[in-house]
Amino acid sequence: MNLGGSLLITAAIAVAVVVALQFSSAQAATVAAQKPALASASSATILLQRRIALTETPAMWVQFYQQQQQPLTAKQQLLVRYNNFNPDFSDADITIAVAAEHRRALVPQRLGTTLLATGNHSAETLTQAWQQIDYGRGVAAVVEIHDLNQHGLPNQSELTVYYGNVAQERR
């Protein structure tokens, strides 16, 4: 494993979270005004699921917010799961979902290692949290949970890493 490459990837992911955090309120209000409101929490689904190069994460977040068909609202949580990393940790599957709807299916049923407790974090703090991942232990999944503000944008985040093989614990 290339540690320098892994650090570059973790920095790119942290920048992606910061991009989401810095998405302007004016843009969010404009997008929300153009889109119909959510019918109900039970109608929510997985919002995004794809394989990406982790260096593409910042662009993926921008595209995610621009293409939302239904606005995200305050009091929702976004669950973001990165898993199925390739051997050099440059690519992963990413799933973004409303946390209450999909938490049980997307979060491994084991104790994770919290790298960043829930709070309002700076770009530097987010980068440092991603850099704490021990890639040598076998990363099964990295899960971010973002509490959303009144504009549907992350205002508090947490980061947990799950080590080992997630596939073994699935039914």
Secondary structure, DSSP 8 states (H G I E B T S, - for coil): --HHHHHHHHHHHHHHHHHHHHS-HHHHHHHHHHS---S-GGG--EEEEEEEEGGGHHHHHHHHHHT-SS---TT-EEEEEEES--TTSSEEEEEEEEHHHHHHHHS-SS--EEEEEEE---HHHHHHHHHT--GGG-EEEEEEEEEE-TTS-EEEEEEEEEES-GGGG--
